[in-house]
Amino acid sequence: MAFKGKLIGALLGSFAGPFGTILGGLIGHLFDKAQEEREYWRRLGREPGVFGADPVSTAQINFISSLVGLSIAVANVDGHVKVSQIEALKSFMRQSFSFGPEDQDLLQKIIDETFKNRYRIDIEGLCYYYRAVSGLQDRVLLLRLLFKIALADRDGVTVAEENLISRIAFLLGVDGQTYSAIKAEFAREDSDRYYKILGVDRTASVEEIKAAYRHLVQQYHPDKVANLGEEFIKVAEEKFKIIQEAYRKIREERGF
C-alpha cells in the first residue's frame, strides 16, 4: 500500500499515539520529497533509482521512525538519557543515508523532537504498528541497531536497557530463540556465544549445526532487507558476516 506523505503522520498517530503526531509532519516531508523525485524522473521517461535517486520509501520511513522512537525509549529507560547514545543515533543516520544537507538536517530534527517528547512515546503502539508493516528480517535489523546504539555508552548495555529491548522484541513478535541469537552477538564474554548465534546448543550434532547455518544464511541474506534500501543492506551484511564467523569458530572448535 502506498501512502502520501502527510498520511504517514496520521497513520503513525493512530497506532503510536503522540509519537506519530510529533513526527508526522517531519516524516511526511521525507516521503513527499521522495514522491516528487519519483514523479520528476518518470516525466523524463526514466525509472527512479537508475538515473536519479529514490532515497525514501514507505519501508524506510517506517523503519526510521521506529528506530528513532524505540532507541530513545531505550536510552531513557531509567529516566536519564545518555548523550552518547543520542549522538550514536545521529551519527548512524548521517553515515547510513546519502541524503543531501536539507534532509540530513531533517533527520537530526526528528531525533531532537523525539528526544524532547521522549516521555510521550507509546512503545507498545509503535511496536505493534511496525510489527504489522514489516518482515522478520527488518525487525531483527531494528533490534540489532537498538543494541548497537545502547552500546555507545561506556557502561555498555545496562540490565534495564536489555530488559526493555527484550520486551520490544516480544512486542515485535520476535521469538525467544531469535532474540537470544541477537543478544549473543553483543555478549563477548559468553562462552556459548557462537552456538547461540546459530541458535543451537553446545551439544548439537555436526549435522544440526550445518543445518542451522544453512537456514540462517538463507534467512538473513542481505538481499532480504532490500526493501529498506542500499543503506540498510550494508548494515545487514554485518549480521551475515557474524553468522559466518560463528560457523567458522564452531568448525574450528569441533574439527569438522
C-alpha positions as CSV (number, residue, x, y, z in Angstrom):
1,M,0.0,0.0,0.0
2,A,1.3,3.4,-0.9
3,F,0.8,6.5,1.3
4,K,1.0,10.2,0.7
5,G,3.4,11.9,3.0
6,K,1.0,13.6,5.4
7,L,-1.0,10.4,5.7
8,I,2.1,8.7,7.1
9,G,1.8,11.0,10.1
10,A,-1.9,10.2,10.6
11,L,-1.2,6.5,10.3
12,L,1.6,6.6,12.8
13,G,-0.6,8.7,15.1
14,S,-3.4,6.2,15.0
15,F,-1.1,3.3,16.0
16,A,1.6,5.0,18.1
17,G,-0.2,7.8,19.9
18,P,1.5,11.1,20.5
19,F,4.7,9.9,18.9
20,G,3.1,9.8,15.5
21,T,1.6,13.3,15.9
22,I,5.0,14.7,16.9
23,L,6.8,13.4,13.9
24,G,4.1,13.2,11.3
25,G,4.9,16.4,9.5
26,L,8.7,15.8,9.6
27,I,8.4,12.2,8.3
28,G,5.8,13.3,5.8
29,H,8.2,15.8,4.3
30,L,10.7,13.0,3.6
31,F,8.1,10.9,1.9
32,D,6.6,13.8,-0.1
33,K,10.1,14.7,-1.3
34,A,10.8,11.2,-2.5
35,Q,7.4,11.2,-4.3
36,E,8.3,14.4,-6.1
37,E,11.7,13.0,-7.2
38,R,10.0,9.8,-8.5
39,E,7.5,11.8,-10.5
40,Y,10.2,14.0,-11.9
41,W,12.2,11.1,-13.3
42,R,9.0,9.4,-14.6
43,R,8.1,12.6,-16.6
44,L,11.5,12.2,-18.2
45,G,10.7,8.7,-19.1
46,R,13.3,7.2,-16.7
47,E,13.0,5.0,-13.8
48,P,14.0,6.5,-10.4
49,G,17.0,4.8,-8.8
50,V,18.6,4.3,-12.2
51,F,19.4,7.8,-13.4
52,G,18.2,9.6,-10.3
53,A,17.9,8.9,-6.6
54,D,14.9,7.3,-5.0
55,P,16.0,7.9,-1.4
56,V,13.0,7.3,0.7
57,S,10.4,4.5,0.6
58,T,7.5,3.7,2.9
59,A,9.5,0.9,4.3
60,Q,12.4,3.2,5.2
61,I,10.0,5.8,6.8
62,N,8.5,3.0,8.9
63,F,12.0,1.8,9.9
64,I,13.5,5.2,10.6
65,S,10.6,6.4,12.7
66,S,10.5,3.1,14.7
67,L,14.3,3.1,15.2
68,V,14.3,6.7,16.4
69,G,11.4,6.3,18.8
70,L,12.5,3.0,20.3
71,S,16.2,3.8,20.6
72,I,15.4,7.0,22.5
73,A,12.9,5.0,24.7
74,V,15.7,2.5,25.5
75,A,18.2,5.3,26.3
76,N,15.6,6.9,28.6
77,V,14.6,3.6,30.3
78,D,15.8,4.8,33.7
79,G,14.9,8.4,33.2
80,H,18.4,9.5,32.4
81,V,19.1,9.7,28.6
82,K,22.8,9.2,27.8
83,V,24.1,11.8,25.4
84,S,26.5,9.3,23.9
85,Q,23.5,7.1,22.7
86,I,21.7,10.1,21.2
87,E,24.9,11.1,19.4
88,A,25.4,7.5,18.2
89,L,21.9,7.5,16.7
90,K,22.6,10.8,14.9
91,S,25.9,9.5,13.7
92,F,24.3,6.4,12.4
93,M,21.8,8.5,10.4
94,R,24.5,10.7,9.0
95,Q,26.7,7.8,8.0
96,S,23.9,5.5,6.7
97,F,21.9,7.8,4.5
98,S,23.2,9.5,1.4
99,F,20.7,12.3,1.7
100,G,21.5,15.9,0.9
101,P,22.1,18.5,3.7
102,E,18.5,19.5,3.9
103,D,17.2,16.0,4.5
104,Q,20.1,15.2,6.8
105,D,19.2,18.2,8.9
106,L,15.6,17.0,9.0
107,L,16.7,13.6,10.3
108,Q,18.6,15.3,13.1
109,K,15.5,17.3,13.9
110,I,13.4,14.1,14.0
111,I,15.8,12.8,16.7
112,D,15.8,16.1,18.6
113,E,12.0,16.3,18.6
114,T,11.6,12.7,19.7
115,F,14.1,13.4,22.5
116,K,12.2,16.4,23.7
117,N,9.0,14.4,23.8
118,R,10.5,11.1,25.0
119,Y,8.1,10.7,27.8
120,R,5.2,10.6,25.4
121,I,6.5,7.8,23.2
122,D,4.0,4.9,23.0
123,I,6.3,1.9,23.0
124,E,3.6,-0.7,22.6
125,G,1.8,1.2,19.9
126,L,4.9,1.8,17.9
127,C,5.9,-1.9,18.2
128,Y,2.5,-3.1,17.2
129,Y,2.5,-0.8,14.2
130,Y,5.9,-1.8,13.0
131,R,5.2,-5.5,13.5
132,A,2.2,-5.1,11.2
133,V,4.1,-3.4,8.4
134,S,7.5,-5.2,8.4
135,G,9.1,-8.6,7.8
136,L,11.1,-10.6,10.4
137,Q,14.4,-9.6,8.8
138,D,13.5,-5.9,9.2
139,R,12.6,-6.4,12.8
140,V,15.8,-8.3,13.6
141,L,17.8,-5.5,12.0
142,L,15.9,-3.0,14.2
143,L,16.7,-4.9,17.3
144,R,20.4,-5.2,16.4
145,L,20.6,-1.5,16.0
146,L,18.9,-0.9,19.3
147,F,21.8,-3.0,20.9
148,K,24.4,-1.1,18.9
149,I,23.1,2.3,19.9
150,A,22.8,1.2,23.6
151,L,26.4,0.0,23.5
152,A,27.5,3.5,22.5
153,D,27.6,4.4,26.2
154,R,30.8,3.5,28.0
155,D,28.8,1.4,30.6
156,G,27.5,-0.8,27.8
157,V,24.0,-2.2,27.7
158,T,22.5,-1.9,31.2
159,V,20.2,-4.5,32.7
160,A,17.3,-2.1,32.4
161,E,18.1,-1.4,28.7
162,E,18.4,-5.1,28.0
163,N,15.1,-5.8,29.7
164,L,13.3,-3.1,27.6
165,I,14.9,-4.4,24.3
166,S,13.7,-7.9,25.3
167,R,10.2,-6.5,25.8
168,I,10.4,-4.7,22.5
169,A,11.4,-8.0,20.8
170,F,8.3,-9.7,22.3
171,L,6.0,-6.9,21.2
172,L,7.6,-7.1,17.7
173,G,6.7,-10.8,17.5
174,V,10.4,-11.9,17.5
175,D,10.6,-15.4,19.1
176,G,12.9,-16.1,22.1
177,Q,15.5,-18.1,20.2
178,T,15.9,-15.4,17.6
179,Y,16.2,-12.7,20.3
180,S,18.8,-14.8,22.1
181,A,20.9,-15.1,18.9
182,I,20.8,-11.3,18.5
183,K,21.7,-10.7,22.1
184,A,24.6,-13.2,21.8
185,E,26.2,-11.1,19.1
186,F,26.9,-8.4,21.7
187,A,27.8,-10.7,24.6
188,R,31.5,-11.1,24.1
189,E,32.1,-12.9,27.4
190,D,29.6,-15.7,26.8
191,S,31.4,-19.0,26.1
192,D,28.4,-20.3,24.2
193,R,28.1,-17.2,22.2
194,Y,28.8,-18.7,18.7
195,Y,26.3,-21.6,19.4
196,K,23.6,-19.1,20.4
197,I,24.2,-17.0,17.3
198,L,23.4,-20.1,15.2
199,G,20.5,-21.0,17.5
200,V,21.8,-24.4,18.6
201,D,23.0,-26.0,21.9
202,R,26.7,-26.7,22.5
203,T,25.6,-30.4,22.5
204,A,24.2,-30.1,18.9
205,S,25.4,-32.6,16.4
206,V,27.5,-31.6,13.4
207,E,24.6,-32.1,11.1
208,E,22.4,-30.0,13.3
209,I,25.0,-27.2,13.3
210,K,25.3,-27.4,9.5
211,A,21.6,-27.3,9.0
212,A,21.2,-24.3,11.3
213,Y,23.9,-22.4,9.5
214,R,22.4,-23.1,6.1
215,H,19.0,-21.9,7.3
216,L,20.4,-18.7,8.8
217,V,22.4,-17.9,5.7
218,Q,19.3,-18.1,3.6
219,Q,17.1,-16.3,6.1
220,Y,19.4,-13.4,6.8
221,H,21.0,-12.8,3.4
222,P,21.4,-9.0,3.0
223,D,19.1,-9.0,0.0
224,K,16.2,-9.9,2.4
225,V,16.1,-6.2,3.5
226,A,16.4,-4.7,0.1
227,N,13.1,-3.0,0.7
228,L,14.8,-0.8,3.2
229,G,17.3,0.5,0.6
230,E,21.1,0.2,-0.1
231,E,22.0,1.9,3.2
232,F,20.4,-0.9,5.3
233,I,21.6,-3.7,3.1
234,K,25.1,-2.6,4.2
235,V,24.1,-2.8,7.9
236,A,22.5,-6.3,7.3
237,E,25.8,-7.5,5.8
238,E,27.3,-7.3,9.3
239,K,24.7,-9.8,10.6
240,F,25.5,-12.1,7.7
241,K,29.3,-11.9,8.5
242,I,28.7,-12.6,12.2
243,I,26.7,-15.8,11.2
244,Q,29.6,-16.9,9.0
245,E,32.2,-16.1,11.8
246,A,30.2,-18.1,14.3
247,Y,30.0,-21.1,12.0
248,R,33.8,-20.9,11.3
249,K,34.6,-20.7,15.0
250,I,32.5,-23.7,15.8
251,R,34.0,-25.7,13.0
252,E,37.5,-24.9,14.3
253,E,36.4,-25.9,17.8
254,R,34.7,-29.1,16.8
255,G,37.1,-30.0,14.0
256,F,34.8,-30.6,11.0
